Amino acid sequence: MQDYFLSIKSLKVLYEQKGETVTALDSVNLSLNQGKRGVIIGPSGCGKSTLISVLAGLNSNYSGEVLIDGRPPTIGGETAMILQDFGLLPWKTVWDNVVLGLKLRKRTTAEINVAVATLLEKLGLCSLAKRYPAQLSGGQRQRVAIARALVLEPRLLLMDEPFSSLDALTREEIQDFLLEIWEETRLTILLITHNIEEAVFLGQKIFIMSSGPGHIQQEVENGLAGASHLRGKVQFLEMCSSLRSFLRGRYSDAATA
Ligand SMILES: Nc1ncnc2c1ncn2[C@@H]1O[C@H](COP(=O)(O)OP(=O)(O)OP(=O)(O)O)[C@@H](O)[C@H]1O
C-alpha cells in the first residue's frame, strides 16, 4: 500500500454551538504525495477551512486518522499556513514580519539575518524590507506573507483562499510566483480556493468538496496544472468548464438535498 505524505481517513469534525451539534466534516478521505500541489474547491460552508485547521494542528477535536508524513498534525512544526488576510502585523516592517517566526523558534540573530536576507533577495522583496504592510500593494503583501511562511522551511504549505482579495491580474502574477517557488522548493502545497481557473492552474490534484455534511465528492488528476502557456487556451477553458459544470451540479444537489 502506498504511503502518502498527507493522509486523511474517515475524518469527522463536529462543532457544538448553543446546544446544537453541527457536523462540519464527515467521512473525509484525502491523500497527497510529497511535493505535489493539491487544491480544494467547494461551496461555502462545506468545511474547507475546518479541514485546513485540522491539518494546521489548530483543531484537534476530530475523529478519524490525519497524518502528515506519518505523524498527527501539530501547531508550527513543519507546516506553515497562509490566510486570506495575509496575517501580517501592521506595526512591524516587512523585515520584522518575516523574522518573527524564526525569533519564536529561538534562532540566533546571525542565523536569522542570513536566512531572511537570502529569502527576501530570492523573492525580489529586498527593496520593500523597511516598509510597513500599509505601504504595500495587495500582491506585495501576499509575497511577504509567502516569505514569512517559507523562511520557516516548512514541508507542507497550507493556504486558505490566499489570493481572493487580489484583482485578477495581480492574482495571476502571484499564482505564477507561487509556481516558481514550488518549482524550486518542491514543497507539498494544499490550497483552498473558490476560483475555478486558479484550481485548474495550480492544482495537480483537485479535491471537489460537497456539503451536508462536508466530504470530498471527487478527486481530479489535472494534467494541465502549471502550464502557463495554456492559460486562456481552449484546453484550459474546457477543463474549467467541466469543473464548473460539476460544481454547479453538486451545488444544486446540495441546495435541494
Ligand atoms: N466555530 C464554529 N462553531 C460552530 N460551527 C462552525 C464553526 N466553524 C465552522 N462552523 C460550521 O461548520 C461548517 C463548515 O464551516 P467552514 O468554515 O469550515 O466552511 P468553508 O467551506 O471553509 O466555508 P467558506 O467557503 O464560506 O469559508 C459550516 O456549517 C459552519 O457554519
The ligand as an SDF file (V2000), in Angstrom:
LIG
                    3D

 31 33  0  0  0  0  0  0  0  0999 V2000
  -16.5440   27.5110   15.4520 N   0  0  0  0  0  0  0  0  0  0  0  0
  -17.6410   27.0070   14.8960 C   0  0  0  0  0  0  0  0  0  0  0  0
  -18.7350   26.7140   15.6360 N   0  0  0  0  0  0  0  0  0  0  0  0
  -19.8420   26.1830   15.0740 C   0  0  0  0  0  0  0  0  0  0  0  0
  -19.9500   25.8930   13.7640 N   0  0  0  0  0  0  0  0  0  0  0  0
  -18.8970   26.1700   12.9710 C   0  0  0  0  0  0  0  0  0  0  0  0
  -17.6910   26.7430   13.4800 C   0  0  0  0  0  0  0  0  0  0  0  0
  -16.8190   26.9100   12.4580 N   0  0  0  0  0  0  0  0  0  0  0  0
  -17.4560   26.4670   11.3590 C   0  0  0  0  0  0  0  0  0  0  0  0
  -18.6960   26.0410   11.6560 N   0  0  0  0  0  0  0  0  0  0  0  0
  -19.6830   25.4500   10.7350 C   0  0  0  0  0  0  0  0  0  0  0  0
  -19.0460   24.3260   10.1110 O   0  0  0  0  0  0  0  0  0  0  0  0
  -19.3810   24.2650    8.7300 C   0  0  0  0  0  0  0  0  0  0  0  0
  -18.0940   24.3410    7.9070 C   0  0  0  0  0  0  0  0  0  0  0  0
  -17.5060   25.6480    8.0500 O   0  0  0  0  0  0  0  0  0  0  0  0
  -16.1460   26.0590    7.3220 P   0  0  0  0  0  0  0  0  0  0  0  0
  -15.8160   27.4430    7.7280 O   0  0  0  0  0  0  0  0  0  0  0  0
  -15.1260   25.0100    7.5570 O   0  0  0  0  0  0  0  0  0  0  0  0
  -16.6080   26.0080    5.7840 O   0  0  0  0  0  0  0  0  0  0  0  0
  -15.9000   26.6250    4.4790 P   0  0  0  0  0  0  0  0  0  0  0  0
  -16.1230   25.6230    3.3860 O   0  0  0  0  0  0  0  0  0  0  0  0
  -14.4940   26.9780    4.7910 O   0  0  0  0  0  0  0  0  0  0  0  0
  -16.7660   27.9340    4.2310 O   0  0  0  0  0  0  0  0  0  0  0  0
  -16.3890   29.2620    3.3760 P   0  0  0  0  0  0  0  0  0  0  0  0
  -16.0800   28.8020    1.9780 O   0  0  0  0  0  0  0  0  0  0  0  0
  -17.6330   30.0790    3.4480 O   0  0  0  0  0  0  0  0  0  0  0  0
  -15.2120   29.9070    4.0630 O   0  0  0  0  0  0  0  0  0  0  0  0
  -20.3510   25.4070    8.4660 C   0  0  0  0  0  0  0  0  0  0  0  0
  -21.6540   24.9070    8.5830 O   0  0  0  0  0  0  0  0  0  0  0  0
  -20.0520   26.3840    9.6010 C   0  0  0  0  0  0  0  0  0  0  0  0
  -21.2060   27.1460    9.9220 O   0  0  0  0  0  0  0  0  0  0  0  0
  1  2  1  0
  2  3  1  0
  2  7  2  0
  3  4  2  0
  4  5  1  0
  5  6  2  0
  6  7  1  0
  6 10  1  0
  7  8  1  0
  8  9  2  0
  9 10  1  0
 10 11  1  0
 11 12  1  0
 11 30  1  0
 12 13  1  0
 13 14  1  0
 13 28  1  0
 14 15  1  0
 15 16  1  0
 16 17  2  0
 16 18  1  0
 16 19  1  0
 19 20  1  0
 20 21  2  0
 20 22  1  0
 20 23  1  0
 23 24  1  0
 24 25  2  0
 24 26  1  0
 24 27  1  0
 28 29  1  0
 28 30  1  0
 30 31  1  0
M  END
$$$$
